[in-house]
Amino acid sequence: MLFETQDESEFRAYVHRLRESDPQIDWSAVRIDNFCGRLMFPNTHRLSLFVPHPVTDPGQDPSEC
């Protein structure tokens, strides 16, 4: 997870700053989630970066990964 907040304007400002400051980011690997809080909890906005599992050697024991 890169960033999480319950303030939508703060979230938008963070994404905007990130886009301007780091043009090397692969935005196809970025995930934006908005969790609806309903009545008891406020909404949460989360920015995450997909990180794939490393490629393992076919002969390697999976428990060692």
FENDATA-V485783 format. One record per residue. N is the residue number from 0. PHI is phi as a letter, one per 20 degrees, with the letter a starting at -180 (none if undefined). Layout:
[[N/PHI] [N/PHI]]
This chain:
[[0/none] [1/e] [2/b] [3/b] [4/b] [5/d] [6/d] [7/f] [8/f] [9/f] [10/f] [11/f] [12/f] [13/f] [14/f] [15/f] [16/f] [17/f] [18/f] [19/f] [20/e] [21/c] [22/f] [23/e] [24/f] [25/e] [26/f] [27/f] [28/d] [29/e] [30/c] [31/d] [32/d] [33/c] [34/e] [35/f] [36/e] [37/m] [38/e] [39/e] [40/c] [41/f] [42/f] [43/c] [44/d] [45/c] [46/d] [47/c] [48/d] [49/f] [50/c] [51/f] [52/f] [53/f] [54/f] [55/d] [56/f] [57/g] [58/e] [59/e] [60/f] [61/g] [62/f] [63/e] [64/f]]
